[in-house]
Every structure is written in C-alpha cells, then in structure tokens.
Amino acid sequence: MTQYCDPPLTTVAQPRFQIGQQAMLLLLEQLHGQNVASGSRLLDSELIVRGSTAAPKR
C-alpha cells in the first residue's frame, strides 16, 4: 500500500512468520495442559525510512 503514497510512508516491518510461530507455540502449550502465563514476547522489527521522514529542523 505504501507504494501508492506520495511521499512514500515510513513503516515498521514486523516479523509476521515469527509472530505466528510464537502464537502457535503458546496455543500448543495450552492444549497440552501447560500453564501459559500472560506476558510479552519481544521480536525484532525494522524501521523502513522513506520519504515521509525528515531530519529535525534546527
């Protein structure tokens, strides 16, 4: 979608495969009767800087 914007938008690329993988592992643990504590999982993401981001004005 960002390819249709002018200026091109800065976005954050998220590791969709790893997000799905972590979700499935948690689901399988629950299905096997394990007590899965709520919490956070940290995965790397990437900032993709495009034309909508500029250096700060002085």
BAFI-803482 format. One line per field, with one value per residue: chain; x, y, z of N, C-alpha, C in turn. Coordinates in steps of 0.05 Angstrom, whole numbers, plus 5000, padded with zeros to 4 digits. Layout:
N
chaine <- (A; ...);
n_u <- (X; ...);
n_v <- (Y; ...);
n_w <- (Z; ...);
ca_u <- (X; ...);
ca_v <- (Y; ...);
ca_w <- (Z; ...);
c_u <- (X; ...);
c_v <- (Y; ...);
c_w <- (Z; ...);
END
This chain:
58
chaine <- (A; A; A; A; A; A; A; A; A; A; A; A; A; A; A; A; A; A; A; A; A; A; A; A; A; A; A; A; A; A; A; A; A; A; A; A; A; A; A; A; A; A; A; A; A; A; A; A; A; A; A; A; A; A; A; A; A; A);
n_u <- (5016; 5040; 5069; 5036; 5031; 5047; 5086; 5128; 5111; 5141; 5151; 5141; 5170; 5146; 5160; 5124; 5120; 5148; 5116; 5068; 5088; 5105; 5055; 5029; 5060; 5049; 4994; 4995; 5021; 4982; 4941; 4964; 4959; 4993; 5010; 5005; 5032; 5008; 5038; 5092; 5124; 5185; 5203; 5245; 5240; 5237; 5253; 5233; 5254; 5227; 5204; 5170; 5194; 5237; 5297; 5304; 5283; 5325);
n_v <- (4976; 5024; 5038; 5068; 5117; 5187; 5232; 5172; 5129; 5122; 5061; 5004; 4943; 4881; 4818; 4774; 4718; 4697; 4718; 4690; 4639; 4640; 4649; 4601; 4564; 4579; 4567; 4512; 4496; 4509; 4474; 4426; 4426; 4458; 4511; 4572; 4632; 4698; 4751; 4785; 4778; 4790; 4810; 4822; 4881; 4923; 4988; 5022; 5072; 5122; 5171; 5202; 5216; 5261; 5297; 5330; 5398; 5454);
n_w <- (5000; 5014; 4969; 4938; 4959; 4965; 4995; 4998; 5051; 5116; 5148; 5193; 5192; 5209; 5239; 5212; 5205; 5249; 5290; 5283; 5291; 5346; 5369; 5356; 5384; 5437; 5438; 5429; 5476; 5514; 5497; 5511; 5565; 5595; 5639; 5615; 5623; 5620; 5582; 5551; 5488; 5458; 5394; 5339; 5300; 5242; 5223; 5167; 5133; 5095; 5047; 5080; 5126; 5157; 5172; 5236; 5244; 5255);
ca_u <- (5000; 5057; 5079; 5017; 5031; 5067; 5112; 5127; 5109; 5158; 5136; 5155; 5168; 5143; 5165; 5098; 5123; 5155; 5093; 5051; 5102; 5102; 5026; 5023; 5074; 5033; 4969; 5002; 5027; 4956; 4927; 4977; 4954; 5013; 5001; 5018; 5029; 5006; 5062; 5102; 5146; 5199; 5213; 5258; 5226; 5255; 5242; 5239; 5252; 5221; 5202; 5153; 5211; 5258; 5314; 5291; 5291; 5341);
ca_v <- (5000; 5048; 5045; 5086; 5143; 5207; 5218; 5145; 5129; 5106; 5039; 4985; 4916; 4863; 4790; 4760; 4689; 4692; 4724; 4667; 4616; 4644; 4646; 4573; 4551; 4585; 4552; 4483; 4492; 4509; 4449; 4404; 4430; 4473; 4537; 4592; 4658; 4721; 4768; 4795; 4766; 4810; 4802; 4844; 4894; 4940; 5014; 5027; 5101; 5131; 5199; 5216; 5222; 5281; 5305; 5351; 5426; 5467);
ca_w <- (5000; 5015; 4943; 4925; 4974; 4958; 4995; 5008; 5080; 5133; 5160; 5210; 5182; 5231; 5231; 5213; 5208; 5277; 5307; 5280; 5304; 5375; 5376; 5354; 5406; 5461; 5435; 5434; 5505; 5527; 5490; 5526; 5593; 5608; 5648; 5600; 5636; 5601; 5582; 5526; 5473; 5442; 5368; 5325; 5278; 5226; 5214; 5139; 5130; 5068; 5043; 5099; 5149; 5151; 5195; 5252; 5238; 5277);
c_u <- (5017; 5068; 5061; 5016; 5053; 5066; 5109; 5128; 5130; 5141; 5153; 5149; 5167; 5147; 5140; 5101; 5129; 5133; 5074; 5062; 5100; 5074; 5019; 5036; 5058; 5007; 4974; 5007; 5001; 4941; 4939; 4975; 4974; 5002; 5017; 5012; 5026; 5031; 5068; 5123; 5159; 5210; 5225; 5239; 5245; 5241; 5251; 5233; 5248; 5217; 5185; 5169; 5233; 5274; 5300; 5301; 5306; 5331);
c_v <- (5025; 5056; 5065; 5113; 5161; 5229; 5190; 5145; 5112; 5085; 5022; 4957; 4897; 4834; 4773; 4730; 4682; 4698; 4701; 4642; 4617; 4639; 4616; 4557; 4555; 4569; 4522; 4478; 4492; 4484; 4425; 4408; 4446; 4501; 4558; 4619; 4679; 4738; 4777; 4778; 4788; 4798; 4826; 4855; 4913; 4965; 5018; 5056; 5107; 5161; 5215; 5223; 5241; 5286; 5328; 5378; 5438; 5494);
c_w <- (5000; 4988; 4928; 4938; 4965; 4979; 5005; 5039; 5094; 5147; 5179; 5200; 5207; 5222; 5233; 5217; 5237; 5296; 5306; 5294; 5334; 5384; 5376; 5377; 5432; 5461; 5441; 5463; 5521; 5522; 5505; 5556; 5608; 5616; 5634; 5612; 5614; 5603; 5554; 5514; 5457; 5417; 5355; 5304; 5264; 5218; 5186; 5134; 5100; 5067; 5063; 5125; 5141; 5176; 5210; 5243; 5261; 5283);
END
